[in-house]
Amino acid sequence: MFSIWFALMIALGFVFGSEGKALSEEVKLSTLESAELYFKNVRSNSYYMRNGTPEEVDIYELKSFDIDSSTVSLTPLIVNNWRHNLAYIQLEPNFEADHYSLIFKSQTETDSLQEDFPQRVQQFELAIRIYNAIEADQEIFLSIEGKQYPLFSGGDRKKRFRIVLRDYFRLVNVI
């Protein structure tokens, strides 16, 4: 009986042990077969899946993620290049702008990222920064042409954004 309890505690420690911890900024884009199987068999049911270009790329969008075209936002997408065992996070803006920045505000400091985020590595680094800010309960704003918009405006958007990032980071073995 003790061995069952002990095994259960170890398993729960692995599942919930990374809650609230800041993630390392080491870039990881490769996937393991076990992580891909977990995502496809367990988590992918929560996502819409479409084929990308080239055909060996699958793009996943969380079904419960509310896309409101009336508010400025970013939509997190998981791009799985299954042929090459790679996965990417893509933060897709729903607005037209050449440049935008993200502003992270905590109770003691304000930090901003003012650059373009088109490349996979930059998208990964931005996703880590957003995830860590969510875990630290910081406010995040999009700054476009001098105006600031909250990244998570209303509803459960912050929670759902975190779900997508967490699923992605599990897929690439960061969590």
SELOPA-79924 format. One line per 10 residues: for each residue x, y, z of N, C-alpha, C. Coordinates in nm, 2 decimals, always signed. Atoms other than C-alpha are relative to their C-alpha. Layout:
# residues N
X:Y:Z:X:Y:Z:X:Y:Z | ...
***
This chain:
# residues 175
+0.08:-0.12:+0.00:+0.00:+0.00:+0.00:+0.09:+0.13:+0.00 | -0.09:-0.12:-0.01:+0.28:+0.24:+0.09:+0.07:+0.02:-0.14 | -0.07:-0.01:+0.13:+0.45:+0.17:-0.25:-0.09:+0.07:-0.10 | +0.10:-0.06:+0.09:+0.13:+0.27:-0.44:-0.01:+0.15:+0.04 | +0.01:-0.14:-0.04:+0.10:+0.59:-0.23:+0.13:+0.08:-0.04 | -0.13:-0.06:+0.03:+0.47:+0.67:-0.28:+0.01:+0.03:-0.16 | -0.01:-0.01:+0.14:+0.45:+0.61:-0.66:-0.10:+0.11:-0.05 | +0.10:-0.11:+0.04:+0.14:+0.84:-0.68:+0.05:+0.13:+0.04 | -0.06:-0.13:-0.04:+0.32:+1.12:-0.49:+0.11:+0.04:-0.10 | -0.11:-0.03:+0.09:+0.62:+1.10:-0.72:-0.06:+0.04:-0.14
+0.07:-0.04:+0.13:+0.39:+1.11:-1.03:-0.06:+0.14:+0.01 | +0.06:-0.13:-0.02:+0.20:+1.41:-0.89:+0.10:+0.11:+0.01 | -0.10:-0.09:-0.01:+0.52:+1.58:-0.82:+0.05:+0.04:-0.14 | -0.04:-0.03:+0.13:+0.62:+1.55:-1.18:-0.10:+0.08:-0.08 | +0.11:-0.07:+0.07:+0.28:+1.67:-1.31:-0.01:+0.14:+0.05 | +0.03:-0.13:-0.05:+0.24:+1.96:-1.08:+0.12:+0.08:+0.06 | -0.11:-0.05:-0.06:+0.59:+2.03:-0.97:+0.05:+0.13:-0.06 | -0.05:-0.12:+0.06:+0.66:+2.31:-1.22:-0.10:+0.12:+0.01 | +0.10:-0.11:-0.02:+0.35:+2.52:-1.13:+0.07:+0.12:+0.07 | -0.05:-0.12:-0.07:+0.45:+2.88:-1.05:+0.15:+0.03:-0.02
-0.14:-0.02:+0.01:+0.82:+2.84:-1.14:+0.03:+0.07:-0.13 | -0.04:-0.07:+0.12:+0.98:+3.07:-1.39:+0.08:-0.10:-0.09 | -0.06:+0.10:+0.09:+1.09:+2.88:-1.70:+0.14:+0.06:-0.05 | -0.13:-0.04:+0.05:+1.45:+2.89:-1.83:-0.02:+0.05:-0.14 | +0.01:-0.06:+0.14:+1.50:+3.09:-2.15:+0.08:-0.07:-0.10 | -0.07:+0.09:+0.09:+1.70:+2.81:-2.31:-0.10:-0.04:-0.12 | +0.09:+0.03:+0.11:+1.55:+2.77:-2.66:+0.00:-0.15:-0.03 | +0.02:+0.14:+0.04:+1.41:+2.43:-2.73:-0.11:-0.01:-0.10 | +0.10:+0.02:+0.10:+1.23:+2.35:-3.05:-0.03:-0.14:-0.04 | +0.02:+0.14:+0.04:+1.27:+1.98:-3.08:-0.09:-0.07:+0.10
+0.09:+0.08:-0.08:+1.02:+1.73:-2.96:+0.04:-0.14:+0.01 | -0.03:+0.14:-0.01:+1.04:+1.38:-2.83:-0.13:-0.08:-0.04 | +0.11:+0.08:+0.05:+0.81:+1.10:-2.96:-0.10:-0.01:+0.11 | +0.09:+0.01:-0.11:+0.66:+1.06:-2.61:-0.08:+0.12:+0.02 | +0.07:-0.13:-0.01:+0.57:+1.43:-2.59:-0.10:+0.02:-0.11 | +0.09:-0.02:+0.11:+0.42:+1.43:-2.93:-0.12:-0.10:+0.01 | +0.11:+0.09:-0.02:+0.21:+1.12:-2.85:-0.09:+0.05:+0.11 | +0.08:-0.06:-0.10:+0.09:+1.28:-2.53:-0.09:+0.11:-0.05 | +0.08:-0.12:+0.05:-0.01:+1.60:-2.71:-0.11:-0.05:-0.10 | +0.10:+0.05:+0.10:-0.18:+1.41:-3.00:-0.11:-0.08:+0.06
+0.10:+0.09:-0.06:-0.36:+1.16:-2.78:-0.08:+0.06:+0.11 | +0.07:-0.05:-0.12:-0.46:+1.37:-2.48:-0.04:+0.15:-0.03 | +0.03:-0.15:+0.01:-0.43:+1.75:-2.55:-0.06:+0.05:-0.13 | +0.05:-0.05:+0.13:-0.51:+1.78:-2.92:-0.15:+0.01:-0.01 | +0.15:-0.01:+0.01:-0.88:+1.72:-2.86:-0.05:+0.14:+0.04 | +0.04:-0.13:-0.04:-0.89:+2.07:-2.71:+0.03:+0.11:-0.11 | -0.05:-0.09:+0.10:-0.76:+2.22:-3.03:-0.06:-0.02:-0.14 | +0.03:+0.02:+0.15:-0.87:+2.29:-3.39:+0.14:-0.02:-0.06 | -0.12:+0.03:+0.07:-0.61:+2.15:-3.62:-0.02:+0.02:-0.15 | +0.00:-0.02:+0.14:-0.53:+2.26:-3.97:+0.14:-0.03:-0.05
-0.13:+0.03:+0.06:-0.26:+2.16:-4.21:+0.06:+0.13:-0.05 | -0.07:-0.12:+0.04:+0.00:+2.42:-4.28:+0.07:-0.03:-0.13 | -0.08:+0.02:+0.12:+0.24:+2.47:-4.57:+0.14:+0.00:+0.05 | +0.02:+0.13:+0.08:+0.44:+2.25:-4.63:-0.10:-0.09:+0.08 | +0.10:+0.09:-0.06:+0.20:+1.96:-4.56:+0.04:-0.07:+0.12 | -0.04:+0.07:-0.12:+0.41:+1.81:-4.28:-0.01:+0.08:+0.12 | +0.02:-0.09:-0.12:+0.32:+2.10:-4.05:-0.15:+0.00:+0.04 | +0.13:-0.01:-0.05:+0.01:+2.08:-3.83:-0.01:+0.13:+0.09 | +0.02:-0.12:-0.08:-0.12:+2.41:-3.67:-0.12:-0.02:+0.09 | +0.10:+0.02:-0.10:-0.32:+2.39:-3.35:-0.04:+0.13:+0.06
+0.06:-0.12:-0.07:-0.55:+2.66:-3.21:-0.10:-0.05:+0.10 | +0.09:+0.04:-0.11:-0.72:+2.62:-2.88:-0.15:+0.03:-0.03 | +0.14:-0.02:+0.03:-1.09:+2.57:-2.93:-0.07:+0.10:+0.09 | +0.06:-0.09:-0.09:-1.19:+2.77:-2.63:+0.06:+0.14:+0.01 | -0.06:-0.13:+0.00:-0.97:+3.06:-2.71:-0.09:+0.10:-0.08 | +0.09:-0.09:+0.06:-1.20:+3.35:-2.78:+0.07:+0.10:-0.09 | -0.06:-0.09:+0.09:-1.09:+3.54:-3.09:-0.10:+0.12:-0.02 | +0.08:-0.12:+0.01:-1.24:+3.89:-3.07:+0.07:+0.10:-0.09 | -0.07:-0.09:+0.09:-1.16:+4.10:-3.37:-0.02:+0.14:+0.04 | +0.02:-0.14:-0.05:-1.28:+4.41:-3.19:+0.10:+0.05:+0.10
-0.11:-0.04:-0.10:-0.99:+4.40:-2.94:+0.13:-0.04:-0.06 | -0.14:+0.03:+0.05:-0.62:+4.41:-3.02:+0.06:-0.11:+0.09 | -0.05:+0.11:-0.08:-0.46:+4.08:-2.92:+0.09:-0.09:-0.09 | -0.09:+0.10:+0.06:-0.22:+3.80:-3.00:-0.07:-0.14:+0.02 | +0.05:+0.14:-0.02:-0.34:+3.44:-3.06:+0.11:-0.10:-0.01 | -0.11:+0.09:+0.00:-0.10:+3.17:-2.96:-0.04:-0.13:-0.08 | +0.02:+0.12:+0.08:-0.08:+2.88:-3.21:+0.12:-0.09:+0.02 | -0.11:+0.10:-0.01:+0.12:+2.56:-3.18:+0.02:-0.06:-0.14 | -0.03:+0.05:+0.13:+0.29:+2.46:-3.50:+0.09:-0.12:+0.02 | -0.08:+0.12:-0.02:+0.41:+2.10:-3.50:+0.05:-0.05:-0.14
-0.06:+0.05:+0.12:+0.65:+2.00:-3.78:+0.04:-0.15:+0.03 | -0.02:+0.13:-0.05:+0.61:+1.63:-3.71:+0.11:-0.08:-0.09 | -0.09:+0.07:+0.08:+0.83:+1.52:-4.00:+0.15:+0.02:+0.05 | -0.14:-0.03:-0.05:+1.14:+1.69:-3.84:+0.01:+0.00:+0.15 | +0.00:+0.00:-0.15:+1.04:+1.65:-3.47:+0.03:+0.13:+0.05 | -0.02:-0.14:-0.05:+1.02:+2.02:-3.42:-0.14:+0.06:+0.02 | +0.12:-0.07:-0.03:+0.75:+2.24:-3.27:+0.03:+0.15:+0.02 | -0.02:-0.15:-0.01:+0.71:+2.62:-3.28:-0.12:+0.06:+0.07 | +0.12:-0.08:-0.05:+0.49:+2.87:-3.10:-0.01:+0.12:-0.10 | +0.02:-0.11:+0.09:+0.34:+3.13:-3.32:-0.10:+0.09:+0.06
+0.09:-0.09:-0.06:+0.19:+3.44:-3.17:-0.05:+0.09:-0.11 | +0.06:-0.07:+0.12:-0.04:+3.57:-3.44:-0.08:+0.12:+0.04 | +0.08:-0.12:-0.04:-0.16:+3.93:-3.41:-0.13:+0.01:-0.08 | +0.12:-0.02:+0.07:-0.51:+4.02:-3.51:-0.02:+0.14:-0.05 | +0.00:-0.14:+0.04:-0.41:+4.37:-3.61:+0.11:+0.02:-0.11 | -0.10:-0.04:+0.10:-0.22:+4.54:-3.89:+0.09:+0.11:+0.06 | -0.10:-0.10:-0.04:+0.10:+4.71:-3.78:+0.14:-0.05:-0.04 | -0.14:+0.03:+0.03:+0.46:+4.72:-3.89:+0.08:-0.04:+0.12 | -0.07:+0.02:-0.12:+0.59:+4.73:-3.54:-0.09:+0.00:+0.12 | +0.08:-0.01:-0.13:+0.45:+4.66:-3.19:+0.10:-0.05:+0.11
-0.08:+0.04:-0.11:+0.60:+4.61:-2.85:-0.09:-0.06:+0.11 | +0.07:+0.05:-0.12:+0.50:+4.43:-2.53:+0.06:+0.07:+0.12 | -0.04:-0.07:-0.12:+0.51:+4.61:-2.20:-0.04:-0.09:+0.12 | +0.02:+0.08:-0.12:+0.54:+4.40:-1.88:+0.00:+0.09:+0.12 | +0.00:-0.08:-0.12:+0.43:+4.57:-1.56:-0.02:-0.08:+0.12 | +0.02:+0.06:-0.13:+0.47:+4.44:-1.21:-0.02:+0.11:+0.10 | +0.02:-0.10:-0.10:+0.42:+4.62:-0.88:+0.12:+0.09:+0.02 | -0.12:-0.08:-0.03:+0.78:+4.73:-0.87:+0.08:+0.05:-0.12 | -0.07:-0.04:+0.12:+0.90:+4.76:-1.23:-0.08:-0.01:-0.13 | +0.06:+0.01:+0.13:+0.81:+4.81:-1.59:+0.11:-0.04:-0.10
-0.10:+0.05:+0.09:+0.99:+4.63:-1.87:-0.07:-0.01:-0.14 | +0.06:+0.01:+0.14:+0.93:+4.63:-2.25:+0.09:-0.07:-0.09 | -0.07:+0.06:+0.12:+1.03:+4.44:-2.56:-0.05:+0.07:-0.12 | +0.04:-0.08:+0.11:+1.04:+4.66:-2.86:+0.08:-0.05:-0.12 | -0.07:+0.06:+0.12:+1.13:+4.45:-3.16:-0.11:-0.08:-0.08 | +0.09:+0.09:+0.08:+0.97:+4.24:-3.43:+0.02:-0.14:+0.05 | -0.01:+0.14:-0.05:+0.90:+3.88:-3.35:-0.03:-0.10:-0.11 | +0.04:+0.09:+0.10:+0.89:+3.70:-3.68:+0.06:-0.14:+0.00 | -0.07:+0.12:+0.01:+1.14:+3.43:-3.63:-0.04:-0.10:+0.11 | +0.04:+0.10:-0.10:+1.09:+3.10:-3.44:+0.07:+0.02:+0.13
-0.08:-0.02:-0.13:+1.36:+3.17:-3.18:-0.06:+0.12:+0.08 | +0.06:-0.11:-0.06:+1.22:+3.51:-3.11:-0.14:-0.02:+0.06 | +0.13:+0.03:-0.05:+0.87:+3.38:-3.08:+0.01:-0.09:+0.12 | -0.02:+0.09:-0.12:+0.99:+3.11:-2.84:+0.04:+0.08:+0.12 | -0.04:-0.09:-0.11:+1.17:+3.37:-2.63:-0.11:+0.09:+0.06 | +0.12:-0.08:-0.04:+0.86:+3.59:-2.63:-0.10:-0.08:+0.08 | +0.10:+0.09:-0.06:+0.64:+3.30:-2.53:+0.05:-0.03:+0.15 | -0.06:+0.03:-0.14:+0.88:+3.22:-2.23:-0.03:+0.13:+0.08 | +0.02:-0.13:-0.07:+0.86:+3.59:-2.13:-0.14:+0.02:+0.04 | +0.15:-0.02:-0.03:+0.48:+3.60:-2.15:-0.04:-0.10:+0.11
+0.04:+0.10:-0.10:+0.45:+3.27:-1.96:+0.05:+0.04:+0.14 | -0.05:-0.04:-0.13:+0.68:+3.39:-1.68:-0.07:+0.12:+0.06 | +0.08:-0.12:-0.05:+0.49:+3.72:-1.66:-0.14:-0.05:+0.05 | +0.13:+0.05:-0.04:+0.16:+3.53:-1.63:+0.02:-0.07:+0.14 | -0.03:+0.07:-0.13:+0.31:+3.31:-1.35:+0.03:+0.10:+0.11 | -0.03:-0.11:-0.10:+0.44:+3.63:-1.17:-0.11:+0.10:+0.02 | +0.11:-0.09:-0.01:+0.10:+3.79:-1.21:+0.02:+0.14:-0.04 | -0.03:-0.13:+0.05:+0.23:+4.08:-1.41:-0.11:+0.04:-0.10 | +0.09:-0.04:+0.10:+0.02:+4.29:-1.64:+0.08:+0.01:-0.13 | -0.07:+0.00:+0.13:+0.11:+4.27:-2.01:-0.09:+0.09:-0.10
+0.07:-0.09:+0.10:+0.02:+4.54:-2.27:+0.07:-0.01:-0.13 | -0.05:-0.02:+0.13:+0.06:+4.56:-2.64:+0.00:+0.15:-0.03 | -0.01:-0.14:+0.03:+0.19:+4.89:-2.75:+0.01:+0.01:-0.16 | +0.00:-0.02:+0.15:+0.10:+4.99:-3.11:-0.02:+0.15:-0.03 | +0.01:-0.14:+0.04:+0.17:+5.33:-3.25:-0.03:+0.10:+0.12 | +0.01:-0.08:-0.12:+0.19:+5.48:-2.90:-0.12:-0.02:+0.09 | +0.11:+0.04:-0.08:-0.13:+5.33:-2.77:+0.02:-0.13:+0.07 | -0.01:+0.12:-0.07:-0.14:+5.06:-2.51:-0.13:-0.07:+0.02 | +0.12:+0.09:-0.01:-0.39:+4.77:-2.51:+0.04:-0.12:+0.09 | -0.03:+0.12:-0.08:-0.41:+4.50:-2.24:+0.00:-0.13:-0.09
-0.01:+0.13:+0.07:-0.30:+4.16:-2.38:-0.11:-0.09:+0.03 | +0.11:+0.09:-0.05:-0.56:+3.98:-2.17:-0.12:+0.09:+0.04 | +0.11:-0.08:-0.03:-0.88:+4.18:-2.20:-0.12:-0.08:+0.02 | +0.13:+0.06:-0.03:-1.17:+4.02:-2.02:+0.00:-0.15:-0.01 | +0.02:+0.15:+0.01:-1.29:+3.66:-1.98:+0.12:-0.08:+0.06 | -0.10:+0.09:-0.04:-1.06:+3.37:-1.93:+0.12:+0.00:-0.09 | -0.10:-0.01:+0.11:-0.82:+3.49:-2.20:+0.14:-0.03:+0.06 | -0.13:+0.02:-0.06:-0.51:+3.49:-1.97:+0.02:-0.15:+0.04 | -0.01:+0.14:-0.04:-0.59:+3.14:-1.84:+0.02:-0.09:-0.13 | -0.01:+0.08:+0.12:-0.64:+3.00:-2.19:+0.13:+0.03:-0.08
-0.13:-0.03:+0.06:-0.32:+3.18:-2.32:+0.10:-0.09:+0.07 | -0.09:+0.08:-0.08:-0.14:+3.00:-2.04:-0.01:-0.15:-0.03 | +0.02:+0.15:+0.04:-0.29:+2.66:-2.13:+0.07:-0.03:-0.13 | -0.07:+0.03:+0.13:-0.16:+2.69:-2.49:+0.15:+0.00:+0.02 | -0.15:-0.01:-0.03:+0.19:+2.80:-2.37:+0.04:-0.12:+0.07 | -0.04:+0.12:-0.08:+0.20:+2.52:-2.12:+0.00:-0.13:-0.08 | +0.00:+0.12:+0.09:+0.09:+2.26:-2.38:+0.12:+0.00:-0.09 | -0.12:-0.01:+0.09:+0.36:+2.39:-2.61:+0.13:-0.03:+0.07 | -0.13:+0.02:-0.07:+0.63:+2.39:-2.35:+0.01:-0.15:+0.05 | -0.01:+0.14:-0.02:+0.54:+2.03:-2.26:+0.04:-0.08:-0.13
-0.03:+0.06:+0.13:+0.56:+1.94:-2.63:+0.15:+0.01:-0.03 | -0.15:-0.01:+0.03:+0.92:+2.07:-2.65:+0.08:-0.02:+0.12 | -0.08:+0.05:-0.12:+1.02:+1.94:-2.31:+0.06:+0.11:+0.08 | -0.04:-0.10:-0.09:+1.06:+2.27:-2.13:-0.05:-0.02:+0.14 | +0.06:+0.03:-0.13:+0.82:+2.17:-1.86:+0.00:-0.14:+0.02
***
